[in-house]
Amino acid sequence: MAETAAAAGESRARVGRRSDGGSSTLGLLGDFARGHALFSLYRLGPDLPDGACGYLIDCDDGVGPHEVCRFIDEPAEPVDRNTEGFQVVWRGAWKNDQWCPWILKRARSLIAASGDD
């Protein structure tokens, strides 16, 4: 299965909305793909009162963006190796999906590349 990643500056040109109705360019940190699924990572701001930053991952598999998860960059207790150190809320069928660790690993890479960590 083909895997690709692009930082926000190299992201595919897209017009439209995120799954939450926001602009698809607002807060975009980058895209990554697996097979026909295009995942987009967004920084949600401003920072939360406790200093944590919120993020959104959408997936577009050809029918428009759907929310995969939201997370904050704070270690979950206990730290689960499958959460990449994030506190994650998975949506719908994504909960316990076999791709979850892979998705968060790609998100961690895009956050680090953006200088947002």
Biopython code that builds the backbone (N, CA, C, O; Angstrom):
import numpy as np
from Bio.PDB.StructureBuilder import StructureBuilder

atoms = [
    (1, "MET", "N", (0.841, -1.165, 0.000)),
    (1, "MET", "CA", (0.000, 0.000, 0.000)),
    (1, "MET", "C", (0.895, 1.240, 0.000)),
    (1, "MET", "O", (1.810, 1.330, 0.819)),
    (2, "ALA", "N", (0.660, 2.169, -0.873)),
    (2, "ALA", "CA", (1.479, 3.370, -0.978)),
    (2, "ALA", "C", (1.250, 4.294, 0.209)),
    (2, "ALA", "O", (0.117, 4.518, 0.635)),
    (3, "GLU", "N", (2.351, 4.824, 0.733)),
    (3, "GLU", "CA", (2.280, 5.778, 1.827)),
    (3, "GLU", "C", (3.035, 7.025, 1.402)),
    (3, "GLU", "O", (4.159, 6.935, 0.909)),
    (4, "THR", "N", (2.427, 8.182, 1.590)),
    (4, "THR", "CA", (3.079, 9.435, 1.260)),
    (4, "THR", "C", (2.794, 10.433, 2.362)),
    (4, "THR", "O", (1.853, 10.264, 3.136)),
    (5, "ALA", "N", (3.609, 11.476, 2.431)),
    (5, "ALA", "CA", (3.390, 12.550, 3.403)),
    (5, "ALA", "C", (3.836, 13.854, 2.782)),
    (5, "ALA", "O", (4.761, 13.880, 1.970)),
    (6, "ALA", "N", (3.185, 14.930, 3.159)),
    (6, "ALA", "CA", (3.546, 16.257, 2.669)),
    (6, "ALA", "C", (3.353, 17.264, 3.780)),
    (6, "ALA", "O", (2.308, 17.282, 4.430)),
    (7, "ALA", "N", (4.356, 18.108, 4.006)),
    (7, "ALA", "CA", (4.216, 19.190, 4.969)),
    (7, "ALA", "C", (3.219, 20.200, 4.423)),
    (7, "ALA", "O", (2.898, 20.180, 3.235)),
    (8, "ALA", "N", (2.728, 21.082, 5.287)),
    (8, "ALA", "CA", (1.674, 22.021, 4.895)),
    (8, "ALA", "C", (2.046, 22.827, 3.657)),
    (8, "ALA", "O", (1.202, 23.040, 2.787)),
    (9, "GLY", "N", (3.292, 23.277, 3.562)),
    (9, "GLY", "CA", (3.709, 24.068, 2.414)),
    (9, "GLY", "C", (3.711, 23.289, 1.115)),
    (9, "GLY", "O", (3.615, 23.871, 0.034)),
    (10, "GLU", "N", (3.820, 21.959, 1.220)),
    (10, "GLU", "CA", (3.857, 21.108, 0.036)),
    (10, "GLU", "C", (2.534, 20.385, -0.169)),
    (10, "GLU", "O", (2.424, 19.522, -1.040)),
    (11, "SER", "N", (1.543, 20.730, 0.619)),
    (11, "SER", "CA", (0.267, 20.019, 0.594)),
    (11, "SER", "C", (-0.413, 20.127, -0.759)),
    (11, "SER", "O", (-0.220, 21.090, -1.501)),
    (12, "ARG", "N", (-1.206, 19.122, -1.054)),
    (12, "ARG", "CA", (-1.988, 19.158, -2.283)),
    (12, "ARG", "C", (-2.923, 20.355, -2.245)),
    (12, "ARG", "O", (-3.526, 20.653, -1.214)),
    (13, "ALA", "N", (-3.035, 21.029, -3.363)),
    (13, "ALA", "CA", (-3.947, 22.178, -3.425)),
    (13, "ALA", "C", (-5.369, 21.661, -3.284)),
    (13, "ALA", "O", (-5.807, 20.802, -4.049)),
    (14, "ARG", "N", (-6.085, 22.190, -2.301)),
    (14, "ARG", "CA", (-7.450, 21.732, -2.050)),
    (14, "ARG", "C", (-8.330, 22.932, -1.770)),
    (14, "ARG", "O", (-7.879, 23.945, -1.236)),
    (15, "VAL", "N", (-9.547, 22.805, -2.128)),
    (15, "VAL", "CA", (-10.543, 23.826, -1.853)),
    (15, "VAL", "C", (-11.633, 23.134, -1.072)),
    (15, "VAL", "O", (-12.013, 22.009, -1.396)),
    (16, "GLY", "N", (-12.136, 23.785, -0.059)),
    (16, "GLY", "CA", (-13.250, 23.173, 0.649)),
    (16, "GLY", "C", (-13.178, 23.357, 2.134)),
    (16, "GLY", "O", (-12.571, 24.301, 2.639)),
    (17, "ARG", "N", (-13.804, 22.445, 2.820)),
    (17, "ARG", "CA", (-13.986, 22.522, 4.257)),
    (17, "ARG", "C", (-13.435, 21.287, 4.950)),
    (17, "ARG", "O", (-13.358, 20.204, 4.371)),
    (18, "ARG", "N", (-13.052, 21.484, 6.213)),
    (18, "ARG", "CA", (-12.690, 20.372, 7.077)),
    (18, "ARG", "C", (-13.981, 19.697, 7.540)),
    (18, "ARG", "O", (-15.076, 20.185, 7.259)),
    (19, "SER", "N", (-13.853, 18.604, 8.231)),
    (19, "SER", "CA", (-15.030, 17.898, 8.740)),
    (19, "SER", "C", (-15.815, 18.734, 9.746)),
    (19, "SER", "O", (-17.019, 18.539, 9.909)),
    (20, "ASP", "N", (-15.139, 19.666, 10.421)),
    (20, "ASP", "CA", (-15.818, 20.508, 11.416)),
    (20, "ASP", "C", (-16.347, 21.805, 10.813)),
    (20, "ASP", "O", (-16.838, 22.665, 11.545)),
    (21, "GLY", "N", (-16.257, 21.963, 9.488)),
    (21, "GLY", "CA", (-16.779, 23.136, 8.802)),
    (21, "GLY", "C", (-15.775, 24.243, 8.593)),
    (21, "GLY", "O", (-16.058, 25.194, 7.865)),
    (22, "GLY", "N", (-14.598, 24.150, 9.215)),
    (22, "GLY", "CA", (-13.556, 25.155, 9.026)),
    (22, "GLY", "C", (-12.936, 25.053, 7.642)),
    (22, "GLY", "O", (-13.096, 24.047, 6.950)),
    (23, "SER", "N", (-12.229, 26.100, 7.244)),
    (23, "SER", "CA", (-11.533, 26.099, 5.964)),
    (23, "SER", "C", (-10.491, 24.987, 5.944)),
    (23, "SER", "O", (-9.814, 24.742, 6.943)),
    (24, "SER", "N", (-10.366, 24.317, 4.802)),
    (24, "SER", "CA", (-9.405, 23.210, 4.689)),
    (24, "SER", "C", (-7.958, 23.683, 4.713)),
    (24, "SER", "O", (-7.048, 22.854, 4.729)),
    (25, "THR", "N", (-7.721, 24.994, 4.715)),
    (25, "THR", "CA", (-6.355, 25.508, 4.807)),
    (25, "THR", "C", (-6.057, 26.087, 6.188)),
    (25, "THR", "O", (-4.890, 26.300, 6.518)),
    (26, "LEU", "N", (-7.075, 26.345, 7.000)),
    (26, "LEU", "CA", (-6.899, 26.933, 8.325)),
    (26, "LEU", "C", (-6.299, 25.920, 9.290)),
    (26, "LEU", "O", (-6.930, 24.913, 9.611)),
    (27, "GLY", "N", (-5.089, 26.184, 9.750)),
    (27, "GLY", "CA", (-4.424, 25.312, 10.705)),
    (27, "GLY", "C", (-3.817, 24.056, 10.111)),
    (27, "GLY", "O", (-3.352, 23.193, 10.855)),
    (28, "LEU", "N", (-3.808, 23.928, 8.784)),
    (28, "LEU", "CA", (-3.287, 22.720, 8.141)),
    (28, "LEU", "C", (-1.787, 22.572, 8.395)),
    (28, "LEU", "O", (-1.001, 23.465, 8.078)),
    (29, "LEU", "N", (-1.401, 21.429, 8.971)),
    (29, "LEU", "CA", (0.016, 21.132, 9.176)),
    (29, "LEU", "C", (0.559, 20.206, 8.095)),
    (29, "LEU", "O", (1.770, 20.132, 7.890)),
    (30, "GLY", "N", (-0.325, 19.505, 7.407)),
    (30, "GLY", "CA", (0.123, 18.644, 6.324)),
    (30, "GLY", "C", (-0.833, 17.496, 6.074)),
    (30, "GLY", "O", (-1.812, 17.307, 6.796)),
    (31, "ASP", "N", (-0.529, 16.738, 5.039)),
    (31, "ASP", "CA", (-1.320, 15.593, 4.608)),
    (31, "ASP", "C", (-0.446, 14.349, 4.595)),
    (31, "ASP", "O", (0.779, 14.437, 4.504)),
    (32, "PHE", "N", (-1.087, 13.192, 4.687)),
    (32, "PHE", "CA", (-0.418, 11.920, 4.449)),
    (32, "PHE", "C", (-1.461, 10.964, 3.907)),
    (32, "PHE", "O", (-2.653, 11.109, 4.178)),
    (33, "ALA", "N", (-1.010, 9.995, 3.146)),
    (33, "ALA", "CA", (-1.944, 9.102, 2.473)),
    (33, "ALA", "C", (-1.568, 7.651, 2.703)),
    (33, "ALA", "O", (-0.407, 7.301, 2.916)),
    (34, "ARG", "N", (-2.590, 6.831, 2.652)),
    (34, "ARG", "CA", (-2.411, 5.375, 2.684)),
    (34, "ARG", "C", (-3.475, 4.808, 1.756)),
    (34, "ARG", "O", (-4.674, 4.957, 1.993)),
    (35, "GLY", "N", (-3.014, 4.158, 0.699)),
    (35, "GLY", "CA", (-3.967, 3.692, -0.296)),
    (35, "GLY", "C", (-4.715, 4.879, -0.880)),
    (35, "GLY", "O", (-4.096, 5.872, -1.263)),
    (36, "HIS", "N", (-6.019, 4.791, -0.951)),
    (36, "HIS", "CA", (-6.831, 5.881, -1.507)),
    (36, "HIS", "C", (-7.265, 6.895, -0.451)),
    (36, "HIS", "O", (-7.936, 7.872, -0.783)),
    (37, "ALA", "N", (-6.896, 6.684, 0.811)),
    (37, "ALA", "CA", (-7.317, 7.573, 1.900)),
    (37, "ALA", "C", (-6.304, 8.700, 2.103)),
    (37, "ALA", "O", (-5.114, 8.449, 2.296)),
    (38, "LEU", "N", (-6.785, 9.939, 2.057)),
    (38, "LEU", "CA", (-5.949, 11.111, 2.308)),
    (38, "LEU", "C", (-6.283, 11.649, 3.698)),
    (38, "LEU", "O", (-7.422, 12.031, 3.969)),
    (39, "PHE", "N", (-5.285, 11.676, 4.568)),
    (39, "PHE", "CA", (-5.440, 12.181, 5.924)),
    (39, "PHE", "C", (-4.866, 13.581, 5.988)),
    (39, "PHE", "O", (-3.822, 13.857, 5.397)),
    (40, "SER", "N", (-5.548, 14.472, 6.708)),
    (40, "SER", "CA", (-5.077, 15.845, 6.884)),
    (40, "SER", "C", (-5.014, 16.145, 8.370)),
    (40, "SER", "O", (-5.931, 15.818, 9.124)),
    (41, "LEU", "N", (-3.913, 16.775, 8.784)),
    (41, "LEU", "CA", (-3.702, 17.135, 10.186)),
    (41, "LEU", "C", (-3.840, 18.639, 10.343)),
    (41, "LEU", "O", (-3.215, 19.407, 9.612)),
    (42, "TYR", "N", (-4.667, 19.060, 11.303)),
    (42, "TYR", "CA", (-4.906, 20.474, 11.574)),
    (42, "TYR", "C", (-4.582, 20.797, 13.017)),
    (42, "TYR", "O", (-4.881, 20.022, 13.925)),
    (43, "ARG", "N", (-3.966, 21.951, 13.219)),
    (43, "ARG", "CA", (-3.766, 22.481, 14.569)),
    (43, "ARG", "C", (-4.991, 23.319, 14.887)),
    (43, "ARG", "O", (-5.344, 24.233, 14.143)),
    (44, "LEU", "N", (-5.629, 23.001, 15.991)),
    (44, "LEU", "CA", (-6.777, 23.765, 16.440)),
    (44, "LEU", "C", (-6.296, 24.773, 17.475)),
    (44, "LEU", "O", (-5.564, 24.403, 18.393)),
    (45, "GLY", "N", (-6.676, 25.989, 17.356)),
    (45, "GLY", "CA", (-6.177, 26.987, 18.295)),
    (45, "GLY", "C", (-7.313, 27.845, 18.776)),
    (45, "GLY", "O", (-8.438, 27.719, 18.291)),
    (46, "PRO", "N", (-7.044, 28.692, 19.697)),
    (46, "PRO", "CA", (-5.741, 28.872, 20.349)),
    (46, "PRO", "C", (-5.449, 27.739, 21.320)),
    (46, "PRO", "O", (-6.261, 26.835, 21.517)),
    (47, "ASP", "N", (-4.260, 27.813, 21.923)),
    (47, "ASP", "CA", (-3.886, 26.783, 22.890)),
    (47, "ASP", "C", (-4.919, 26.705, 24.001)),
    (47, "ASP", "O", (-5.551, 27.702, 24.351)),
    (48, "LEU", "N", (-5.082, 25.518, 24.548)),
    (48, "LEU", "CA", (-6.002, 25.307, 25.654)),
    (48, "LEU", "C", (-5.455, 25.995, 26.907)),
    (48, "LEU", "O", (-4.251, 26.239, 26.988)),
    (49, "PRO", "N", (-6.301, 26.311, 27.879)),
    (49, "PRO", "CA", (-5.857, 27.042, 29.080)),
    (49, "PRO", "C", (-4.695, 26.390, 29.822)),
    (49, "PRO", "O", (-3.890, 27.089, 30.437)),
    (50, "ASP", "N", (-4.594, 25.065, 29.772)),
    (50, "ASP", "CA", (-3.507, 24.390, 30.488)),
    (50, "ASP", "C", (-2.220, 24.325, 29.665)),
    (50, "ASP", "O", (-1.261, 23.672, 30.077)),
    (51, "GLY", "N", (-2.185, 24.991, 28.510)),
    (51, "GLY", "CA", (-0.983, 25.020, 27.678)),
    (51, "GLY", "C", (-0.933, 23.934, 26.624)),
    (51, "GLY", "O", (-0.051, 23.951, 25.765)),
    (52, "ALA", "N", (-1.867, 22.982, 26.670)),
    (52, "ALA", "CA", (-1.892, 21.914, 25.665)),
    (52, "ALA", "C", (-2.430, 22.459, 24.350)),
    (52, "ALA", "O", (-3.176, 23.438, 24.327)),
    (53, "CYS", "N", (-2.047, 21.821, 23.270)),
    (53, "CYS", "CA", (-2.522, 22.213, 21.946)),
    (53, "CYS", "C", (-3.420, 21.116, 21.401)),
    (53, "CYS", "O", (-3.110, 19.931, 21.520)),
    (54, "GLY", "N", (-4.540, 21.520, 20.799)),
    (54, "GLY", "CA", (-5.465, 20.551, 20.221)),
    (54, "GLY", "C", (-5.224, 20.366, 18.736)),
    (54, "GLY", "O", (-4.813, 21.295, 18.040)),
    (55, "TYR", "N", (-5.485, 19.156, 18.257)),
    (55, "TYR", "CA", (-5.308, 18.809, 16.856)),
    (55, "TYR", "C", (-6.512, 18.012, 16.362)),
    (55, "TYR", "O", (-7.219, 17.382, 17.148)),
    (56, "LEU", "N", (-6.736, 18.049, 15.048)),
    (56, "LEU", "CA", (-7.795, 17.320, 14.374)),
    (56, "LEU", "C", (-7.180, 16.563, 13.207)),
    (56, "LEU", "O", (-6.355, 17.108, 12.473)),
    (57, "ILE", "N", (-7.581, 15.308, 13.034)),
    (57, "ILE", "CA", (-7.198, 14.545, 11.848)),
    (57, "ILE", "C", (-8.479, 14.189, 11.105)),
    (57, "ILE", "O", (-9.395, 13.589, 11.665)),
    (58, "ASP", "N", (-8.522, 14.572, 9.830)),
    (58, "ASP", "CA", (-9.618, 14.225, 8.934)),
    (58, "ASP", "C", (-9.124, 13.190, 7.931)),
    (58, "ASP", "O", (-7.926, 13.086, 7.666)),
    (59, "CYS", "N", (-10.058, 12.428, 7.379)),
    (59, "CYS", "CA", (-9.762, 11.479, 6.305)),
    (59, "CYS", "C", (-10.729, 11.725, 5.166)),
    (59, "CYS", "O", (-11.937, 11.820, 5.380)),
    (60, "ASP", "N", (-10.205, 11.829, 3.966)),
    (60, "ASP", "CA", (-11.038, 11.939, 2.774)),
    (60, "ASP", "C", (-10.711, 10.745, 1.888)),
    (60, "ASP", "O", (-9.611, 10.634, 1.348)),
    (61, "ASP", "N", (-11.680, 9.862, 1.751)),
    (61, "ASP", "CA", (-11.474, 8.680, 0.912)),
    (61, "ASP", "C", (-12.269, 8.780, -0.388)),
    (61, "ASP", "O", (-12.589, 7.775, -1.022)),
    (62, "GLY", "N", (-12.580, 10.024, -0.766)),
    (62, "GLY", "CA", (-13.267, 10.264, -2.019)),
    (62, "GLY", "C", (-14.680, 10.785, -1.868)),
    (62, "GLY", "O", (-15.302, 11.182, -2.853)),
    (63, "VAL", "N", (-15.200, 10.789, -0.641)),
    (63, "VAL", "CA", (-16.566, 11.261, -0.425)),
    (63, "VAL", "C", (-16.614, 12.495, 0.472)),
    (63, "VAL", "O", (-17.671, 12.847, 0.995)),
    (64, "GLY", "N", (-15.471, 13.146, 0.648)),
    (64, "GLY", "CA", (-15.398, 14.322, 1.505)),
    (64, "GLY", "C", (-14.760, 13.987, 2.836)),
    (64, "GLY", "O", (-14.665, 12.818, 3.211)),
    (65, "PRO", "N", (-14.320, 15.018, 3.555)),
    (65, "PRO", "CA", (-13.599, 14.796, 4.810)),
    (65, "PRO", "C", (-14.511, 14.304, 5.931)),
    (65, "PRO", "O", (-15.641, 14.764, 6.092)),
    (66, "HIS", "N", (-13.982, 13.358, 6.696)),
    (66, "HIS", "CA", (-14.659, 12.839, 7.881)),
    (66, "HIS", "C", (-13.655, 12.858, 9.028)),
    (66, "HIS", "O", (-12.473, 12.573, 8.836)),
    (67, "GLU", "N", (-14.131, 13.192, 10.209)),
    (67, "GLU", "CA", (-13.243, 13.259, 11.369)),
    (67, "GLU", "C", (-12.794, 11.863, 11.770)),
    (67, "GLU", "O", (-13.601, 10.946, 11.925)),
    (68, "VAL", "N", (-11.475, 11.728, 11.935)),
    (68, "VAL", "CA", (-10.873, 10.488, 12.413)),
    (68, "VAL", "C", (-10.710, 10.574, 13.923)),
    (68, "VAL", "O", (-11.129, 9.678, 14.657)),
    (69, "CYS", "N", (-10.094, 11.666, 14.379)),
    (69, "CYS", "CA", (-9.874, 11.844, 15.806)),
    (69, "CYS", "C", (-9.518, 13.292, 16.112)),
    (69, "CYS", "O", (-9.187, 14.080, 15.225)),
    (70, "ARG", "N", (-9.596, 13.610, 17.387)),
    (70, "ARG", "CA", (-9.070, 14.850, 17.947)),
    (70, "ARG", "C", (-8.156, 14.433, 19.080)),
    (70, "ARG", "O", (-8.392, 13.430, 19.753)),
    (71, "PHE", "N", (-7.105, 15.220, 19.283)),
    (71, "PHE", "CA", (-6.195, 14.872, 20.374)),
    (71, "PHE", "C", (-5.485, 16.109, 20.880)),
    (71, "PHE", "O", (-5.432, 17.142, 20.213)),
    (72, "ILE", "N", (-4.942, 15.977, 22.076)),
    (72, "ILE", "CA", (-4.086, 17.014, 22.626)),
    (72, "ILE", "C", (-2.722, 16.401, 22.863)),
    (72, "ILE", "O", (-2.590, 15.198, 23.092)),
    (73, "ASP", "N", (-1.722, 17.240, 22.804)),
    (73, "ASP", "CA", (-0.338, 16.800, 22.949)),
    (73, "ASP", "C", (0.041, 16.780, 24.421)),
    (73, "ASP", "O", (0.909, 17.529, 24.870)),
    (74, "GLU", "N", (-0.619, 15.919, 25.147)),
    (74, "GLU", "CA", (-0.360, 15.708, 26.568)),
    (74, "GLU", "C", (-0.325, 14.205, 26.778)),
    (74, "GLU", "O", (-1.180, 13.488, 26.259)),
    (75, "PRO", "N", (0.643, 13.723, 27.526)),
    (75, "PRO", "CA", (0.699, 12.271, 27.743)),
    (75, "PRO", "C", (-0.567, 11.738, 28.403)),
    (75, "PRO", "O", (-1.066, 12.305, 29.376)),
    (76, "ALA", "N", (-1.070, 10.647, 27.859)),
    (76, "ALA", "CA", (-2.206, 9.963, 28.470)),
    (76, "ALA", "C", (-1.689, 9.150, 29.659)),
    (76, "ALA", "O", (-0.544, 8.698, 29.648)),
    (77, "GLU", "N", (-2.494, 8.971, 30.645)),
    (77, "GLU", "CA", (-2.112, 8.171, 31.812)),
    (77, "GLU", "C", (-2.918, 6.896, 31.836)),
    (77, "GLU", "O", (-4.145, 6.989, 31.854)),
    (78, "PRO", "N", (-2.347, 5.736, 31.838)),
    (78, "PRO", "CA", (-0.923, 5.526, 31.596)),
    (78, "PRO", "C", (-0.599, 5.709, 30.108)),
    (78, "PRO", "O", (-1.472, 5.580, 29.251)),
    (79, "VAL", "N", (0.646, 6.007, 29.826)),
    (79, "VAL", "CA", (1.044, 6.228, 28.435)),
    (79, "VAL", "C", (0.910, 4.920, 27.664)),
    (79, "VAL", "O", (1.523, 3.912, 28.018)),
    (80, "ASP", "N", (0.120, 4.949, 26.629)),
    (80, "ASP", "CA", (-0.129, 3.794, 25.765)),
    (80, "ASP", "C", (0.769, 3.936, 24.540)),
    (80, "ASP", "O", (0.760, 4.980, 23.888)),
    (81, "ARG", "N", (1.531, 2.918, 24.223)),
    (81, "ARG", "CA", (2.462, 3.007, 23.091)),
    (81, "ARG", "C", (1.739, 3.279, 21.779)),
    (81, "ARG", "O", (2.356, 3.750, 20.824)),
    (82, "ASN", "N", (0.445, 2.991, 21.715)),
    (82, "ASN", "CA", (-0.313, 3.209, 20.492)),
    (82, "ASN", "C", (-0.876, 4.616, 20.365)),
    (82, "ASN", "O", (-1.531, 4.920, 19.368)),
    (83, "THR", "N", (-0.639, 5.483, 21.346)),
    (83, "THR", "CA", (-1.175, 6.843, 21.277)),
    (83, "THR", "C", (-0.098, 7.873, 20.973)),
    (83, "THR", "O", (-0.398, 9.062, 20.871)),
    (84, "GLU", "N", (1.164, 7.436, 20.827)),
    (84, "GLU", "CA", (2.268, 8.356, 20.528)),
    (84, "GLU", "C", (2.356, 9.481, 21.559)),
    (84, "GLU", "O", (2.858, 10.559, 21.241)),
    (85, "GLY", "N", (1.881, 9.255, 22.785)),
    (85, "GLY", "CA", (1.957, 10.257, 23.839)),
    (85, "GLY", "C", (0.839, 11.285, 23.794)),
    (85, "GLY", "O", (0.910, 12.288, 24.505)),
    (86, "PHE", "N", (-0.178, 11.072, 22.992)),
    (86, "PHE", "CA", (-1.309, 11.993, 22.888)),
    (86, "PHE", "C", (-2.485, 11.481, 23.709)),
    (86, "PHE", "O", (-2.605, 10.280, 23.952)),
    (87, "GLN", "N", (-3.351, 12.393, 24.135)),
    (87, "GLN", "CA", (-4.663, 12.027, 24.653)),
    (87, "GLN", "C", (-5.606, 12.105, 23.465)),
    (87, "GLN", "O", (-5.870, 13.189, 22.943)),
    (88, "VAL", "N", (-6.113, 10.957, 23.039)),
    (88, "VAL", "CA", (-6.841, 10.852, 21.771)),
    (88, "VAL", "C", (-8.302, 10.464, 21.997)),
    (88, "VAL", "O", (-8.616, 9.631, 22.848)),
    (89, "VAL", "N", (-9.187, 11.087, 21.213)),
    (89, "VAL", "CA", (-10.585, 10.673, 21.138)),
    (89, "VAL", "C", (-10.835, 10.276, 19.683)),
    (89, "VAL", "O", (-10.862, 11.122, 18.788)),
    (90, "TRP", "N", (-11.017, 8.971, 19.466)),
    (90, "TRP", "CA", (-11.277, 8.445, 18.128)),
    (90, "TRP", "C", (-12.763, 8.542, 17.828)),
    (90, "TRP", "O", (-13.590, 8.434, 18.733)),
    (91, "ARG", "N", (-13.103, 8.745, 16.567)),
    (91, "ARG", "CA", (-14.496, 8.868, 16.136)),
    (91, "ARG", "C", (-14.962, 7.619, 15.394)),
    (91, "ARG", "O", (-14.239, 7.060, 14.569)),
    (92, "GLY", "N", (-16.170, 7.203, 15.704)),
    (92, "GLY", "CA", (-16.836, 6.127, 14.967)),
    (92, "GLY", "C", (-16.008, 4.873, 14.807)),
    (92, "GLY", "O", (-15.419, 4.368, 15.763)),
    (93, "ALA", "N", (-15.972, 4.379, 13.582)),
    (93, "ALA", "CA", (-15.294, 3.125, 13.266)),
    (93, "ALA", "C", (-13.783, 3.193, 13.455)),
    (93, "ALA", "O", (-13.118, 2.158, 13.446)),
    (94, "TRP", "N", (-13.232, 4.388, 13.623)),
    (94, "TRP", "CA", (-11.786, 4.508, 13.814)),
    (94, "TRP", "C", (-11.353, 4.016, 15.193)),
    (94, "TRP", "O", (-10.184, 3.681, 15.382)),
    (95, "LYS", "N", (-12.258, 3.965, 16.148)),
    (95, "LYS", "CA", (-11.899, 3.505, 17.487)),
    (95, "LYS", "C", (-11.397, 2.066, 17.404)),
    (95, "LYS", "O", (-12.113, 1.171, 16.956)),
    (96, "ASN", "N", (-10.169, 1.862, 17.839)),
    (96, "ASN", "CA", (-9.489, 0.556, 17.833)),
    (96, "ASN", "C", (-9.169, 0.029, 16.431)),
    (96, "ASN", "O", (-8.898, -1.162, 16.276)),
    (97, "ASP", "N", (-9.193, 0.886, 15.413)),
    (97, "ASP", "CA", (-8.820, 0.464, 14.060)),
    (97, "ASP", "C", (-7.331, 0.134, 14.021)),
    (97, "ASP", "O", (-6.534, 0.743, 14.736)),
    (98, "GLN", "N", (-6.961, -0.829, 13.186)),
    (98, "GLN", "CA", (-5.557, -1.245, 13.087)),
    (98, "GLN", "C", (-4.646, -0.134, 12.553)),
    (98, "GLN", "O", (-3.434, -0.193, 12.761)),
    (99, "TRP", "N", (-5.201, 0.879, 11.870)),
    (99, "TRP", "CA", (-4.394, 1.975, 11.346)),
    (99, "TRP", "C", (-4.100, 3.050, 12.404)),
    (99, "TRP", "O", (-3.260, 3.916, 12.163)),
    (100, "CYS", "N", (-4.759, 3.019, 13.552)),
    (100, "CYS", "CA", (-4.619, 4.094, 14.545)),
    (100, "CYS", "C", (-3.169, 4.405, 14.917)),
    (100, "CYS", "O", (-2.778, 5.571, 14.864)),
    (101, "PRO", "N", (-2.350, 3.408, 15.293)),
    (101, "PRO", "CA", (-0.956, 3.733, 15.627)),
    (101, "PRO", "C", (-0.207, 4.366, 14.455)),
    (101, "PRO", "O", (0.581, 5.292, 14.649)),
    (102, "TRP", "N", (-0.449, 3.869, 13.242)),
    (102, "TRP", "CA", (0.198, 4.425, 12.043)),
    (102, "TRP", "C", (-0.220, 5.875, 11.835)),
    (102, "TRP", "O", (0.623, 6.716, 11.524)),
    (103, "ILE", "N", (-1.495, 6.181, 11.997)),
    (103, "ILE", "CA", (-2.011, 7.546, 11.826)),
    (103, "ILE", "C", (-1.351, 8.498, 12.810)),
    (103, "ILE", "O", (-0.912, 9.581, 12.422)),
    (104, "LEU", "N", (-1.274, 8.107, 14.082)),
    (104, "LEU", "CA", (-0.673, 8.984, 15.089)),
    (104, "LEU", "C", (0.828, 9.145, 14.891)),
    (104, "LEU", "O", (1.378, 10.207, 15.180)),
    (105, "LYS", "N", (1.489, 8.116, 14.406)),
    (105, "LYS", "CA", (2.924, 8.226, 14.112)),
    (105, "LYS", "C", (3.159, 9.268, 13.019)),
    (105, "LYS", "O", (4.079, 10.079, 13.123)),
    (106, "ARG", "N", (2.326, 9.248, 11.964)),
    (106, "ARG", "CA", (2.447, 10.239, 10.887)),
    (106, "ARG", "C", (2.128, 11.645, 11.412)),
    (106, "ARG", "O", (2.784, 12.617, 11.037)),
    (107, "ALA", "N", (1.121, 11.742, 12.278)),
    (107, "ALA", "CA", (0.775, 13.045, 12.866)),
    (107, "ALA", "C", (1.940, 13.588, 13.683)),
    (107, "ALA", "O", (2.268, 14.770, 13.588)),
    (108, "ARG", "N", (2.563, 12.733, 14.482)),
    (108, "ARG", "CA", (3.718, 13.150, 15.302)),
    (108, "ARG", "C", (4.825, 13.686, 14.388)),
    (108, "ARG", "O", (5.445, 14.699, 14.710)),
    (109, "SER", "N", (5.079, 13.029, 13.265)),
    (109, "SER", "CA", (6.115, 13.476, 12.328)),
    (109, "SER", "C", (5.782, 14.851, 11.741)),
    (109, "SER", "O", (6.659, 15.709, 11.635)),
    (110, "LEU", "N", (4.522, 15.060, 11.360)),
    (110, "LEU", "CA", (4.125, 16.366, 10.789)),
    (110, "LEU", "C", (4.198, 17.471, 11.836)),
    (110, "LEU", "O", (4.594, 18.593, 11.523)),
    (111, "ILE", "N", (3.823, 17.169, 13.062)),
    (111, "ILE", "CA", (3.920, 18.180, 14.137)),
    (111, "ILE", "C", (5.380, 18.563, 14.362)),
    (111, "ILE", "O", (5.700, 19.745, 14.493)),
    (112, "ALA", "N", (6.252, 17.581, 14.408)),
    (112, "ALA", "CA", (7.680, 17.862, 14.601)),
    (112, "ALA", "C", (8.239, 18.671, 13.428)),
    (112, "ALA", "O", (9.012, 19.607, 13.636)),
    (113, "ALA", "N", (7.856, 18.319, 12.204)),
    (113, "ALA", "CA", (8.346, 19.037, 11.017)),
    (113, "ALA", "C", (7.853, 20.478, 10.973)),
    (113, "ALA", "O", (8.513, 21.347, 10.404)),
    (114, "SER", "N", (6.704, 20.728, 11.567)),
    (114, "SER", "CA", (6.135, 22.085, 11.549)),
    (114, "SER", "C", (6.762, 22.995, 12.596)),
    (114, "SER", "O", (6.572, 24.211, 12.568)),
    (115, "GLY", "N", (7.519, 22.392, 13.532)),
    (115, "GLY", "CA", (8.076, 23.181, 14.633)),
    (115, "GLY", "C", (7.031, 23.485, 15.694)),
    (115, "GLY", "O", (7.240, 24.346, 16.548)),
    (116, "ASP", "N", (5.910, 22.783, 15.642)),
    (116, "ASP", "CA", (4.781, 23.046, 16.546)),
    (116, "ASP", "C", (4.890, 22.267, 17.848)),
    (116, "ASP", "O", (4.023, 22.389, 18.713)),
    (117, "ASP", "N", (5.941, 21.467, 18.002)),
    (117, "ASP", "CA", (6.030, 20.671, 19.241)),
    (117, "ASP", "C", (6.878, 21.347, 20.295)),
    (117, "ASP", "O", (7.051, 20.808, 21.388)),
]
sb = StructureBuilder()
sb.init_structure("model")
sb.init_model(0)
sb.init_chain("A")
sb.init_seg("    ")
for serial, (resi, resn, name, xyz) in enumerate(atoms, 1):
    if name == "N":
        sb.init_residue(resn, " ", resi, " ")
    sb.init_atom(name, np.array(xyz, "f"), 0.0, 1.0, " ", f" {name:<3s}", serial, name[0])
structure = sb.get_structure()
